Amino acid sequence: MDRDRFAGISCSVARAAGIVGDPWALLVLRDLFLGLTRYDELQRDLGVATNVLADRLNRLLTAGLVTREAYSDAPVRHEYRLTEAGHDLYGVVVALMAWGDRHLAPDGPPMVLVHDDCGEATAPTVVCDRCGRPLTDDAVTVRPGPGGRHAPGTAVIAERLAAQG
């Protein structure tokens, strides 16, 4: 699949999915959040083919989500670090983890998140940045934004949003 085609869709979900919307990219991000930074660590942990890992790391690098720095010259070896934009995906990754724990982990979660500030096990939630209440699909209304347009990938959505306005 040509993921670059999603960059032209006037939808932030489509654009983001074009970068991180495959399992290997998400698992690379998960490992980076867990502190694995070296290529050999990532490859060993994920058990992924080296060409696939190199492709996903290059995609994340090109998108500005990671940086690559050599830590050895002979032979040349690299480590990868999340950028600010990469760190901004933490909530997405742990939200997917929480969904998987709830719906796909019959023996219980493989990992438990513990909040460093209070020391308690926690689950990620998406809340309103104004009132703090949970954001759910039945408690949010979507309105047209300045970057929206009627185009392939958003044609029907744009029509419905325009009808609301």
Secondary structure, DSSP 8 states (H G I E B T S, - for coil): --GGGGGGSS-HHHHHHHHH-SHHHHHHHHHHHTT--BHHHHHHHHT--HHHHHHHHHHHHHTTSEEEEEEEETTEEEEEEE-HHHHTTHHHHHHHHHHHHHHH-TT--SS-EE-TTT--EE----B-TTT--B--TTS------TT--SSTTTHHHHHHHHHH-
